Amino acid sequence: MRRAASTSMANLQDALNPGGSGTMQARIDQLEAEEPEVVDKTQRVIIVCNSLPLKMRHDPEGSVARGHSWHFEHDPDSIYGQCGPGIVAGTAIEKVLFLGGLANEVELFEQDAVATDIGERFNCVPVFLGEELRAKYYKGFCKQFLWPLMHYVLPMSCASPARYSKTNWQAYLAANKRFADKVVEVLNADGDFVWVHDYHLMLLPTFLRKRFNTVRCGYFLHSPFPSSEVFRTFPNRDLVLRGLLNADVIAFHTFDYARHFLSCTTRLLGLNHKTKHGALAIDYYGRSVGVKICPTGVNTDRLQDALLCEDALASRANYKAAFHGRKVFLGVDDMDIFKGIELKLQAFELLLARHPELAKTMCLVQVCNPARSTGREMQELQAEVAATVERLNATYGVTEGAADDKDDEIGHGKVVVLLHRSTTLAERVALMSVADCAVVTATRDGMNLLPYEYITCRQGPVDVAKGTGELHLPAPRRSSLIMSEFVGCSSSLSGAFRVNPWSVDDVADAMYRAAMLPIADAEARHEKHWKYISEHTVGYWACSNIAELQRTTEFTGSARCYGLGFGLNFRVVALDPNFRKLEHARVATEYAQSKKRILLLDYDGTLVPQASYDQAPSRDLLDSLRRLSEDKHNAAVCIVSGRARKTLDDWFSEAVPNLGILAEHGYWYKAPGGVVQSPRVWRQLAPQGTEDHIKKWHEIVLPILKQYTDSTDGSFIKDKGTSVIWHFGDADPDFGSWQAKELMDHLESVLVNDPVDVFPGNGHVEIKPQGVSKGTLVEMFLGDDSANHLIETDGAGARVDFILAIGDDRSDEEMFHAISERVADPNSSKQLVRSDSCPMPGVARKKDHDHLAVYCSTVGQKPSKADYYLDDTDDVNDLLRNLTVKGGIDE
């Protein structure tokens, strides 16, 4: 074989170098002379959004040199474009790349030229979906179905276009896949951060995680997140939740939205969340998914600079003249059913009905940006708004001295000025700078940045002297806000008049209080709001999110990751490098070679699945245990359970005579039949006097548990005599968890002087006496008098050289800890083989088993003192069957 290999290598060299060594050397010199390929190690953030921060228009002549017929320019209003400079300035990120769709469809033959052009000039990567896919994905699914759902609106009519459509869902899936493919094309998985935005791309993290298990991905939702009662109506709810959980950080505007998301993950996926160092996180298959609350901000510098441009100064002068002597209340909204425009007008009408004298001293300016959607509801809204405005002006309008110009949209005599059109930045900042109060009455809105923009414009230019001198802004500055409690920024601006927009009386009353607000009060409110807004800008928001993503993914590379699940159910399991899957083959090999073994097996959650009712062992399980306990090399095969001794006795004593049984977490123990020194009867392992203590705290604990059971539907009490368990696994997940935490605090306070432990479990709270644990059995089997508790194996006097312990909950952690302590103790050499630790896979073993093999395994991937894990109860049973076969073959 060696000679054949050498001949083949020589032939290969001749084929590669037919000209001899000189030619080969020339080729080597040539390769060395070439410049090495430069690897771009620039740290980048890839911002993925539905629409790129660009404006585009068809321009057949202007872009011929670039090979396409489109004109592109930056969109200064895009929040994505605004956060780019902030990220570069406030973090270690060196470059920001934007990836998303374009406002118009581009013909196939122009797409390459467009992509090259905007990539070079704007750092933008376009995603071309095609007209049909875009229509179904964006208009059909995002706008008609997802947008109303996220805003708590369910389509009750069977003829509603907002009903769920499987065709549109498939388009949504396909579009997210198309975005993911484009991200993969430009992604450097080792150095880049991906920041995904909004409800259009909720499946994107799954597609990215599938391609790169350790991708560093953040997600920000700009819309509200509905309560679980609304979101659970979504047919694909689980897939969307899993899509979001495949991100490393999920961020929301407010805690309310985050709370709803956490509730959905608990109720629909059975996940738990935790707080650590002030941050929320969800444990998701070994990954800690951060949940961040961070409201967006505005680009204050841009707004302040815009106030001094010529167009803004001219518009401001016109508005000041038109509204001279009147207080201006301002609303700027999209024409949308969620903005509460009609409620605002109704409240203003009620205000004037109650105080008609205000018609001469105040007016409402309502800017309505063009509607983004169509339909019957939109037509009804537009008709209602127009009719209300006309009625108000007809009833309360001031006609004396008004300009007789029907084309004048400001309408000097109107009490309501309706601007139903798009406005330029100059017009907007001018209007906001003259308005005495901004009014936001949205019935549901993700953030709504109008209050931030309004406060900024009322503050004036960065140069305060220019604002006071050129714009004649009052010094100190003052402003007033009326804000719906259903918009994201309401919690940030505590000086605003918060209202329920559905209560017209409430809004009208707030309008009156704002109109009568003392100057000193308006100044104090403005100062407080401006301090917050000037610090929490759009740049701050972007930096904060990226910094959180960097912190969360700091140690991602050190974890061992592998994929689990198919399709959109895909998720990544992340494990500590020292925490690994227990390999059946390796354990079976060690088992077959060892001479004296100890096997400790938990029951519920380990040998059988967790349940709120008693699950007797199956015939297959009993057969496996019987064969293991009869193995001549097994010194102890023991069930270590929290169940009552009578139940375990009925199940195992006769069926598996050589099986040891530890009941009620170590209070009672029944030795296996083969131990000569220990009779096969139940004996108490708890310290002396424990029974008296149990009777005492029982009288205290049971009435408290009954009280919590009465108030928590689905909960029940299980009294084992030596311990008491309050089960809440069948109760409402949120309420059950709250009640469990409250119960633990309650019990710990009343039992502070009693020798009793209160600890949480999986869906239960257990109260048991101190000094009782599964670790007691470990001390018996591995302590100085272990010979009195173990079955004699072949080779009398042999030391233990194989330990297998499997469990699934906190009580089993005590067992794992006791084993690790014993193994680490140098004084245990009389009981344990000490010549070597358990060898790693692939290490050669001697013929004789001269080392100690220890396998402590938890069930499921979760933090544990065990070094190994098994997937579930089926995995555990498969391992036991493998051991019985291996043991039989070896014998």
SULPE-V731184 format. One record per helix or strand of 2 or more residues. SS is the DSSP state (alpha for helix, beta for strand). FROM is the first residue (numbers start at 1). TO is the last residue. Records with the same first field share a line. If there is no record, write none. Layout:
# SULPE-V731184
SS: FROM-TO / FROM-TO
This chain:
# SULPE-V731184
alpha: 2-16 / 21-33 / 64-66 / 79-90 / 108-122 / 131-150 / 166-186 / 199-201 / 204-211 / 228-231 / 237-245 / 255-269 / 300-306 / 310-322 / 341-354 / 356-360 / 376-396 / 425-434 / 450-459 / 464-469 / 488-491 / 504-515 / 519-535 / 538-552 / 556-558 / 567-569 / 584-593 / 619-629 / 645-653 / 664-666 / 690-711 / 733-750 / 775-782 / 786-788 / 810-824 / 826-830 / 873-890
beta: 44-51 / 54-58 / 70-74 / 95-101 / 124-126 / 193-197 / 216-220 / 249-252 / 273-276 / 279-284 / 287-293 / 327-334 / 362-369 / 416-419 / 437-440 / 481-484 / 497-499 / 560-564 / 571-575 / 580-581 / 597-601 / 634-640 / 660-663 / 668-670 / 682-684 / 716-719 / 723-727 / 756-761 / 764-769 / 802-807 / 853-859 / 868-870
